């Protein structure tokens, strides 16, 4: 086997590894990515795999293996260092990092986006509560930059002019923020009781009121509305996938709103599989979330 053939095989194995990560960790995201154009689908999976692995480092897998907090931080630092090295060289012995670097280098994704992402992951180890300012920084690094990474992939086949790119960039950030806030609200009990984290500034989970829940839901709906407004401007190869993701999280927001605040402290709201299938069918028929 020639060196070029060996490299091509390694690249394929790395991409296949990233696909396993998304398939095993997220049914909703996996369902949405299935609607992406075939040329961009592997790239989005490559990006997601690294995000998921980093998230698992700080969300308990490393700790369950016996690592204390300094060791968890060291593992996260090592993962970031390996990512930066791979962005520069195009190679990593870590298959997930290698797959990420393949897509990142092709689509102009650099440390301008990975640095704030890892900073937010590091905050999960160092901060148990957030101020309004730190919450905003955390949302940007943990979620909005992921949307921006995906957008760079989406626009690779259909470049946009400066004005349209700015609109789509704002929409990608708002959708990423909405996803993260929905997850925080759905997992509010598990985050505080299991991980010792309180993400929403000034919100007391033990005394979560309907008014507070309504305020949080209203903020999420503003983000979803802003992102839905730019959906028609996305390239055809990504529009349906993003529409389905938007529809799934809108449905989840509806169900959270319908759940009494007192129940959110011990109930994890989810969207049943038949409802997911119905939403997917609607998107396939051309219905976009409003």
C-alpha positions, 0 to 999 in steps of 0.5 A, a space after each residue: 500500500 502506498 503512503 497516499 493509500 495509507 493516509 486515505 485509509 486512515 482518514 476514512 477510519 477517522 471519519 467512520 469513528 466520528 460517525 459512531 460517536 454521533 450515532 451512539 450519543 444523540 438520536 435527535 442530532 443524528 436524525 437531523 444530520 441524516 437530512 444534510 447533503 451527502 457532501 457536507 454530512 460527514 463534516 458536520 459529524 466530524 465537528 460534532 464528535 470532538 464537541 461530544 468527546 470534550 463534553 464527556 470529559 467534563 461531564 463525568 466520564 473522566 471523573 468516573 474513571 477516577 480522575 480528580 478535578 486537576 486531572 480532568 482539567 489536564 485531560 481537557 487541556 491535552 485534548 485542546 492541545 492535540 486539537 490545535 496541533 492537528 489544526 496546524 498539521 492535519 494529523 492526530 493519533 486521536 481519530 476523533 481529533 483527526 476527523 475534526 481537523 480534516 473538516 476544520 482545515 477544509 472549511 477555515 475553522 481555526 482556534 478563533 472558534 475552538 479556543 472559546 469552545 474549550 474555555 467554556 468546557 473548562 468553565 464546567 470544571 471551575 465554576 458552579 454558578 454563573 453571573 449574567 456575563 459569564 453565562 453569556 460567555 459560556 453560551 457563546 463558547 459552548 453552543 454558538 461557536 458550534 453553530 458557526 462551525 456548522 455554518 462554515 460547512 453549510 456555506 462551502 457549497 453555496 457561498 453567500 454575500 457579505 450581508 447574507 453571511 452576516 444574517 446567517 451568522 446571527 441566526 446560527 448563533 441564536 439557534 446554538 444559544 436556543 439549543 443550549 438553553 433548552 438543554 439547561 432547562 430540561 436538565 436543570 435538576 440533573 445539572 445541579 444535583 448530579 454535577 453541582 452546576 447552576 447555569 441560569 443566573 439567579 435561578 434557584 432550582 429548589 424554588 423554581 416558579 412559573 414566572 421564572 420558567 416563563 421568563 426562561 422559555 420566552 428568552 428561548 423562544 426569542 432565539 428560536 424565532 430569530 434563527 427561524 427567520 433566516 432558515 430560508 436563506 440557508 443552502 438547500 443542502 443544509 436547510 432541511 436538516 437545520 429546520 428539523 433541528 429547529 422543529 425538534 427543539 421548538 417541540 421540546 420547548 413547548 413541552 417544557 412550557 406545559 410542564 409545571 415548574 415544580 416537576 422540572 426539578 425531578 422530570 426530564 422532558 423529552 420528545 417521543 420518537 413518534 413525534 420526532 418522526 412526525 416532525 421529520 415528515 413535515 420537514 421532508 414535505 417542505 414545512 419550515 418552522 415559523 
